[in-house]
Structure formats: structure tokens, C-alpha cells
Amino acid sequence: MKVTDIEVHEIGLEYQDALAYEFSHYYHISGRTVYVVHTDTGLIGLGEGHTTEPQEVLDRYIGSNPFDWIGDETSLGLGTAMYDLMGQAAGVPVYKLFGQRYRGWVPVSSWTVSTHPERMAAAVTHYASRGYTWLKFHLSPWENVIAQTEAMQHVAPEGFQVHYDFTMQGTDDHMVALLDKLAEFPIAGCFEDPLPSEDIPGYIALRQRSRLPVVLHHTPLQATYEVLMGAADAYMLGHSKIGDAMRRAGLFAAGNLPFMLQNVGGTITRAMTVHMMAAFPSATLHTISCAETWKSDVVQERLEPINGLVRVPEAPGLGLTLDRAELERLTRVPRQEPQRWIIKSRFENGTKLYGLADHRNSLHLVRPDLSRVLPMRYAEPITTEYWDDDGTSEYAAMLARLDKEGMVLEG
């Protein structure tokens, strides 16, 4: 069996209506690349990625046998397609190519962005109705995380939990005190990257004091020595190549440490991640793919959760069927250009804060400290609105000030 051709499709994406407003303001993710790989035996394998691999990478796969790519460390998207082909050729589901199955159902999490408390509560209601029991979001100092948590707790069904991602801090909060306060809420589930990634001694100490699991994602030593040092209760691998994830899974299993895979994409990505986590002994935490945020997809199947769990497909390969018509439609969906908008915030004491959203920097709303303008806290008594261009002279005047000053603070 040889790979004869790789179709490369750059598709546009459409957010679920219930999520579109805050998502389109927060992160500008408007497309991804889908790979449809053909072989001389007539099999078709599916993969996807954030961006399109360069031609020299594609050329490495063309003419090769998919089984040459066991433990692929070249491309996660194309490696996924190779495993899909291997499973189909062998007549087995992909997870059997990694080893014995440790679980037939894999926990999954939903995902949202930090926004007004009422919208956070609406996200909990939305995802709980779809069978999710976890919700992850990146904290932002433009909103008060305590107010957000209170709103989510008010509507959350029993057992629903929140995965707080602190994006390696960057605020002036006293982290131990903040985590203690959040841990008082039944909805609070775990804390990801609450300290700078290099602060391994800090993580070791924080782990001993935190009432909830500390999850380490951005590991300065590639999840090796910090794991042996006991830096966290659990670990996350984000967009790791297949071979790298296999090695790390062995280390985590040896230490009986729970971990998760976070590979963002659509149903193709979710399927591959679910297969891998089914076969990795200690991959017991909720996986994250964001497949639930999109209106449609390029495959016919939908891996929707029941009580927070997705059933591992048992069909050969990934167990997915290409929806050619939807693939072609999505290739015609234009990738939206990011619009400029103003971050309009108000503190409880009446002070107003204005900033300019920067879509060139995906961390702008979660790590404003990187712009070195203003110290902020996650527990700040603050509320924020999205001020879109409404054609008024007030908007134009504030935009001009922000272009000159960077950030505006008014008493």
C-alpha cells in the first residue's frame, strides 16, 4: 500500500450560534486545513490541522506506506490520516494500533472563552444540555473570575465542573489565596498553569497547598524531569506529535499520573484523540478538541458525549466517513478578517478602562501583562463590554486615542 495523493482543503469555519458573539471577539479562529489522503489500494484517510503543511512535508508522505508512519513525529494532521489508513488496512480501530484498550468511553470537555458572567452561565447551560460535564476556559483579567464562577454555579447541574486555565498567570493575584477561594465552589474542578511554567519549585509547593488538582500544560522540560519531581497532580499534552505523545504516555503511566490530550480541531481531531486516550493507561482526564464549538463538520459522524463521555469508535480506522458535499461547501466559506473593536470596562468604583483588541496576538485578552501597560488581577471588581464600530464620533475618537496611547484609564 502506497500513498498516491493528498488532497489539501483549506476550509472556513462557522461557530455555533449560541457561542458566535463572544468567540468571534475573543479568538479569531476562522479556518483549518483538512487532508484527504488516497492510496493505491483505494483507501482514503482523513486528517486535519491548524495550518497547511508545506509541500516538502507533503512530499515525504506521498509514495510512502502508511505503516512507515507508526509513531509519527512529523505532522499531527497527516499522521492522523496515516493511522486512519493503517486501521482500515488492518481492519481494526485506530486504538488497537497503540495497544490494549483501557477504556471504551473517554471523558471530554467543552470549551468557551472568558466573557460576561451571564454569558458564562449561558455556556454552562448550553453545554450541559448537550451532554458535557466539564467546561474549560482561559481566565482573563478583563472579567472577575469570582463573579463568573458564581454565575456558572447558579445554573450548573450537579456534577458539572469547570477547568480553569490561568495561562501561566501574568497577573498580580496572590495565587494560593485565589485558588482557595475558587475551590470553595462545588463547580470548580481543576487549575491549569496557575504559575509561570519555569517555576517548578513553586508548582511543587502549590500542589501541596491546593485543594483541587493542579494541571501542568506548558512544561519547560517537555514533561520529563518536572514529572519526576512531582510538579503537578496531572498533565496536559497540547498538539503533541503522535510519537511524542506515546512516549509521554508511558512516563505518565509509570508514575500513575492522570493526563489528557488537548488537540484542537473538528471531529477528525476528536476521533484521533479519543482513540489514543482509549489505549493510554493513565489518560483518564477529559480531552479537549473544541469540535463542539462549530456548526458543521466534514464528516458524517458526530462524537457527542453522554454524561461527559464519548464512546470510542470500533469501526476500522478512525471510524469516520467523509462528507464530501460539506467539505466542498466549507471550502467556499470565506475566512473572516478580524474586525477592530474596543474593550470597554468599568470598575466597581466607577473608573473606566478602554483597550483595543489585538487579533494578531491570541493572548491579548488573557495576558495583557505582555503589553506592559497596566497591572491587572483575575479577581478585579470589573465588568467588560465589546464595543464594536458603531459609526459614532465617540467610537472614532476613542479609537484614535487608543492608537496613540495604547490604553485609556478614566476616573
Secondary structure, DSSP 8 states (H G I E B T S, - for coil): --EEEEEEEEEE--B-TTTHHHHHHH----EEEEEEEEETTS-EEEEEESS---HHHHHHHTTS-GGGGTT--S-HHHHHHHHHHHHHHHTSBGGGGTSS-S-SEEEB-EE-----HHHHHHHHHHHHHTT--EEEEE--TTS-HHHHHHHHHHH--TT-EEEEE-TT--SS--HHHHHHHHHTSTTEEEEE--S-TT-HHHHHHHHHH-SS-EEE-S-TTSSSHHHHTT--SEEEEES--HHHHHHHHHHHHHTT--EEEE--SSHHHHHHHHHHHHHSTT--S-BB--GGGBS--SBS-----BTTEEE---SSBT---B-HHHHHHHHHS-------EEEEEEETTS-EEEEE--TT-TTTTT-GGGGTS----TT-SEEEEEEE--S-HHHHHHHHHHHHHSEEEE-
